[in-house]
């Protein structure tokens, strides 16, 4: 059994294959950029008006004759002579001879002439060529997560496709004779299966929607067969249950028979001690505890960072934040604890129902309060470390 810090180090040190694909920008939301982007054009590519108003060549005069109109999209050349002005709209091309745009709110218009009631400084309200970026500028860097603003910016540069890191293909294998699918009255001795949908939703929240789910009865033959099937569809395989040491836990043996190498097994933590991690070539396998709260805790702490690393993230762990405990409590287990908790206004409260089988208070948690194995006592107002669950998926 290894400490939490060693398990995290093993996963962090594991070399992953990061694959790249070209996608249309409309399909790139949430992906990590796999290339630096340089501006192919100036932005703006012509001098633009920043306001609705009047373009003119600045002088001491406050009275000008309006001769022409320039609206967004016009490409015509307009000449301006001294004491002449052009009616102009936001985003329209500023005539070459004009150097200033006066806001329409600061103008009194009568027939074809205007009187300026508040003259701006020379050069005001004119966006110069390349004000935002110039041709050849590095504008977005490799490793950026593409959001709607970045995609809009790319569109404004005329860029249609970008290189992004592929997200891994994930499969879920659920084991357990006692599990029953929803939709029928619960049989005697059975429990409704929940881990598959829970893990699918956790993956979906991260942006992975194409997930295959497999099921295996508690026999070595069935477990071995379904691990083989799932690996054929996976970069990362998540197995639910069957990894403990009971008479009907066959996952560890079946992984070995499928030539999956063990990197670690069992972590000195609560919940989730019987976590198994291994790899076969460039495929990775997490055998998660069958208890739902244990499986979800292990997903946040161990599985998600690997998925993010495969997807091109450089910062792939959920952030940890410091908060003050609202009560005293003891850690007599000698294990690292991951406690379902609620954080509000810098104060963290440990929630009830901490058993590894219970999801009811997990549904109300926004952090996991982490207590290291060597920490035996937490006092009220002590600073504690919390894993932030709210930012996951953003």
C-alpha positions in Angstrom: 0.0 0.0 0.0 1.5 3.3 -1.1 0.8 6.9 0.2 -1.4 9.3 -1.8 1.6 11.5 -2.7 3.4 8.5 -4.3 0.3 7.4 -6.3 -0.1 11.0 -7.7 3.6 11.1 -8.5 3.4 7.8 -10.4 0.5 9.1 -12.5 2.1 12.5 -13.1 5.4 10.8 -14.2 3.6 8.5 -16.7 4.4 9.4 -20.3 1.2 9.8 -22.3 0.7 10.0 -26.0 -0.8 13.3 -27.0 -2.4 13.1 -30.5 -3.3 16.1 -32.6 -6.0 16.7 -35.1 -7.2 19.6 -37.3 -10.7 20.8 -36.6 -13.0 23.6 -37.8 -13.1 26.3 -35.3 -16.8 25.8 -34.7 -15.9 22.3 -33.5 -13.0 23.4 -31.3 -14.8 24.6 -28.1 -13.2 23.1 -25.0 -10.2 21.6 -26.8 -6.6 22.5 -26.0 -4.7 24.3 -28.8 -1.9 22.3 -30.1 -0.1 25.0 -32.1 0.9 28.7 -31.7 -1.4 31.0 -33.8 0.1 34.0 -35.6 -2.1 36.7 -37.0 -2.5 36.4 -40.8 -3.8 39.9 -41.1 -3.9 43.2 -39.3 -6.8 43.7 -36.9 -8.4 46.0 -37.8 -7.1 45.9 -41.4 -8.2 49.5 -42.0 -8.8 52.5 -39.9 -12.2 52.1 -38.2 -14.5 54.5 -36.4 -15.1 53.6 -32.8 -18.3 55.6 -32.6 -21.3 56.8 -34.5 -20.5 60.4 -35.3 -18.6 62.6 -37.8 -15.1 62.1 -39.3 -13.1 65.2 -40.0 -9.6 66.7 -40.1 -9.1 68.2 -36.7 -8.9 72.1 -36.5 -9.8 74.9 -34.1 -13.1 75.4 -35.9 -16.3 74.1 -34.5 -18.4 74.3 -37.7 -18.1 71.8 -40.5 -20.0 71.0 -43.7 -21.2 67.4 -44.1 -20.4 66.1 -47.6 -20.6 62.3 -47.5 -21.6 59.3 -45.5 -19.5 56.2 -44.5 -21.2 53.2 -43.1 -19.8 49.8 -42.1 -18.9 47.7 -45.1 -18.3 50.7 -47.5 -15.1 50.5 -49.4 -15.3 53.7 -51.4 -12.6 56.4 -51.2 -13.9 59.6 -49.7 -11.9 62.8 -49.9 -12.2 65.4 -47.1 -11.3 69.0 -47.5 -10.6 71.5 -44.7 -13.8 72.2 -42.6 -15.6 69.3 -44.2 -17.0 66.3 -42.3 -18.3 62.8 -43.2 -21.2 61.2 -41.4 -19.8 57.9 -40.1 -20.9 54.9 -38.2 -19.2 52.5 -35.8 -16.9 50.0 -37.6 -17.0 52.1 -40.8 -13.8 53.0 -42.7 -12.4 56.4 -41.7 -11.4 58.5 -44.8 -7.7 58.8 -45.3 -7.8 62.6 -44.9 -9.7 62.4 -41.6 -7.9 62.0 -38.2 -10.7 62.4 -35.7 -14.2 61.2 -35.1 -16.6 63.4 -33.1 -19.3 61.5 -31.2 -22.8 62.4 -32.5 -23.9 63.2 -29.0 -21.4 66.2 -29.1 -22.7 67.6 -32.3 -25.7 69.9 -33.3 -26.8 69.3 -36.9 -28.6 71.8 -39.1 -29.2 71.0 -42.7 -25.8 70.0 -44.1 -23.7 71.6 -41.4 -22.7 70.6 -37.9 -21.6 72.6 -34.9 -19.4 70.7 -32.4 -20.4 71.4 -28.8 -17.5 69.4 -27.3 -14.4 68.9 -29.5 -12.4 65.8 -28.7 -8.7 65.5 -28.8 -7.1 65.0 -32.2 -7.1 61.3 -33.1 -10.0 60.4 -30.8 -12.4 57.6 -31.7 -10.3 56.3 -34.6 -9.1 52.7 -34.4 -5.7 52.5 -36.2 -4.7 49.7 -38.5 -3.4 46.8 -36.3 -4.7 48.3 -33.1 -5.6 44.9 -31.7 -2.9 42.8 -33.5 -0.5 43.2 -36.4 0.2 40.7 -39.1 2.7 38.1 -37.8 2.0 38.7 -34.1 1.8 35.7 -31.9 -1.9 35.9 -30.8 -2.8 32.6 -29.2 -0.3 30.1 -27.6 -0.1 26.4 -27.7 -1.8 24.9 -24.5 -4.7 27.4 -24.4 -8.1 26.0 -23.7 -10.3 27.3 -26.5 -13.4 29.1 -25.2 -16.0 31.1 -27.1 -13.9 34.3 -27.0 -10.9 32.6 -28.5 -13.0 31.1 -31.2 -14.6 34.4 -32.0 -11.2 36.0 -32.2 -10.0 33.3 -34.6 -13.0 33.8 -36.7 -12.2 37.6 -36.8 -8.8 36.7 -38.2 -10.3 34.6 -40.9 -8.9 31.4 -39.5 -11.1 28.4 -40.3 -9.3 25.4 -38.8 -6.8 24.9 -35.9 -4.7 22.0 -34.6 -6.0 20.7 -31.2 -5.1 17.8 -28.9 -7.4 14.9 -29.3 -9.3 13.8 -26.2 -8.8 10.1 -25.2 -11.3 7.4 -25.9 -12.7 6.1 -22.7 -14.6 2.9 -21.8 -16.3 1.9 -18.6 -16.5 -1.8 -17.5 -18.9 -2.5 -14.7 -18.6 -5.7 -12.7 -20.9 -7.3 -10.1 -23.6 -10.0 -10.0 -25.6 -8.0 -7.5 -26.1 -5.0 -9.9 -29.5 -4.4 -11.6 -30.3 -1.9 -14.2 -33.0 0.7 -13.5 -36.5 0.3 -14.9 -37.8 -2.7 -13.0 -38.7 -3.4 -9.3 -35.5 -4.2 -7.3 -35.0 -7.9 -6.8 -34.2 -9.4 -3.5 -30.4 -9.1 -2.8 -29.8 -6.7 -5.7 -28.9 -3.0 -5.9 -29.4 -0.6 -8.7 -26.3 0.0 -10.8 -25.3 3.6 -10.6 -21.5 3.8 -11.2 -21.8 3.6 -15.0 -24.1 6.6 -15.3 -22.2 8.5 -12.6 -18.8 8.0 -14.4 -20.4 8.8 -17.8 -21.7 12.1 -16.4 -18.3 12.9 -14.9 -16.7 12.3 -18.3 -19.4 14.3 -20.0 -18.8 17.2 -17.7 -15.2 17.1 -18.9 -16.3 17.1 -22.5 -16.1 13.3 -23.2 -19.4 12.3 -24.6 -18.6 9.2 -26.7 -18.1 6.6 -24.0 -18.6 2.9 -24.3 -20.0 0.9 -21.3 -19.4 -2.8 -20.9 -20.7 -5.2 -18.2 -19.2 -8.4 -16.8 -20.5 -11.1 -14.4 -18.3 -12.0 -11.5 -16.4 -14.8 -13.2 -12.7 -14.8 -14.3 -13.7 -15.8 -17.8 -16.3 -13.0 -18.2 -14.1 -10.4 -16.6 -11.1 -11.3 -18.8 -13.2 -11.3 -21.9 -14.8 -8.0 -21.3 -11.6 -6.3 -20.3 -10.2 -7.4 -23.7 -13.3 -6.1 -25.5 -13.2 -2.8 -23.6 -9.4 -2.3 -24.3 -10.1 -2.6 -28.1 -12.2 0.6 -27.8 -10.2 2.5 -25.3 -7.3 4.8 -24.6 -8.3 4.8 -21.0 -10.4 2.1 -19.3 -12.3 2.6 -16.1 -13.3 -0.6 -14.3 -15.9 -0.4 -11.5 -15.7 -3.0 -8.8 -14.1 -6.4 -8.5 -10.6 -5.1 -7.5 -10.7 -6.0 -3.8 -9.7 -9.3 -2.3 -13.0 -11.2 -2.1 -13.6 -14.6 -3.6 -15.5 -13.1 -6.5 -13.1 -10.2 -7.3 -11.4 -11.2 -10.5 -10.4 -7.9 -12.0 -6.7 -7.9 -10.9 -6.1 -11.4 -12.2 -8.0 -10.7 -15.5 -5.9 -7.6 -16.1 -2.8 -9.6 -15.8 -4.1 -12.2 -18.3 -4.7 -9.3 -20.7 -1.1 -8.2 -20.3 -1.9 -4.9 -18.5 1.1 -4.0 -16.3 0.4 -2.9 -12.8 1.9 0.5 -11.8 0.4 0.5 -8.3 -2.3 -1.2 -6.3 -3.9 0.0 -3.0 -3.4 3.5 -1.6 -3.3 4.5 2.1 -6.4 6.6 1.8 -10.1 6.6 2.8 -12.2 6.2 0.9 -10.8 4.3 -2.1 -8.0 2.1 -0.7 -8.3 -0.7 -3.4 -7.4 1.5 -6.4 -5.4 -0.2 -9.1 -3.6 1.7 -11.9 -1.8 0.1 -14.9 -1.0 0.4 -18.5 -0.7 -1.7 -21.7 1.5 0.0 -24.3 -0.2 3.5 -24.5 -3.5 2.4 -22.9 -4.2 3.1 -19.3 -6.5 1.3 -16.8 -8.0 2.4 -13.5 -9.7 -0.3 -11.5 -11.9 1.7 -9.2 -13.6 0.6 -6.0 -17.2 -0.5 -6.5 -18.6 1.8 -3.8 -19.9 4.9 -5.5 -18.4 7.6 -3.3 -15.0 5.8 -3.4 -15.1 5.6 -7.2 -16.0 9.3 -7.6 -13.4 10.5 -5.1 -10.8 8.4 -7.0 -12.0 9.9 -10.3 -11.5 13.4 -9.1 -8.1 12.8 -7.6 -6.5 10.3 -10.0 -8.5 9.7 -13.2 -9.3 13.2 -14.2 -5.7 14.5 -14.1 -4.6 11.7 -16.5 -7.5 12.4 -18.9 -6.5 16.1 -18.9 -2.9 15.3 -19.4 -3.8 13.1 -22.4 -5.9 16.0 -23.7 -3.1 18.5 -23.8 -3.5 20.3 -20.4 -0.3 21.4 -18.7 -2.1 22.1 -15.4 -4.2 19.0 -15.0 -5.0 18.7 -11.3 -8.1 20.2 -9.8 -7.0 23.3 -7.8 -6.5 23.1 -4.1 -7.7 26.0 -1.9 -7.1 26.8 1.8 -10.1 27.2 4.1 -10.8 27.3 7.8 -12.4 24.3 9.4 -15.7 25.1 11.2 -15.2 22.3 13.8 -12.7 20.1 15.5 -12.2 16.5 14.3 -9.7 13.7 14.6 -8.0 11.4 12.0 -7.4 8.2 13.9 -7.1 6.1 10.7 -3.5 6.7 9.8 -4.7 7.2 6.3 -5.2 10.3 4.0 -8.8 11.3 4.2 -10.9 12.7 1.4 -14.0 14.1 3.1 -17.1 15.3 1.3 -17.5 18.9 2.4 -19.2 22.3 1.8 -17.1 25.5 1.4 -18.7 28.9 1.8 -17.1 32.2 2.5 -13.8 30.6 3.4 -15.3 28.2 5.9 -15.4 24.5 5.2 -17.9 22.1 6.8 -17.5 18.3 6.7 -20.9 16.8 5.7 -22.5 13.8 7.2 -22.8 10.4 5.5 -19.1 9.9 4.8 -19.3 6.2 4.1 -17.9 5.0 0.8 -21.2 3.7 -0.4 -23.1 7.0 0.1 -23.6 9.6 -2.6 -26.3 11.6 -0.9 -24.1 14.3 0.6 -21.6 14.1 -2.2 -24.4 15.6 -4.3 -24.2 18.7 -2.0 -20.4 18.9 -1.9 -18.3 21.5 -3.6 -15.0 20.5 -2.2 -13.1 17.4 -1.0 -11.4 18.2 2.3 -8.0 16.5 2.3 -6.4 15.4 5.6 -2.9 14.0 5.2 -2.2 10.6 6.8 0.2 12.1 9.3 -2.3 14.7 10.6 -4.2 13.4 13.6 -6.1 16.4 14.8 -7.8 19.4 13.1 -8.9 22.2 15.4 -11.7 24.7 14.7 -10.3 27.6 12.6 -7.3 25.6 11.5 -6.4 26.1 7.8 -7.1 22.9 5.8 -6.6 21.9 2.2 -9.6 21.4 -0.1 -9.9 20.1 -3.6 -12.1 22.5 -5.5 -14.9 20.5 -7.4 -16.8 23.6 -8.7 -14.3 24.5 -11.4 -14.2 21.0 -12.8 -15.4 21.1 -16.5 -14.9 24.8 -16.9 
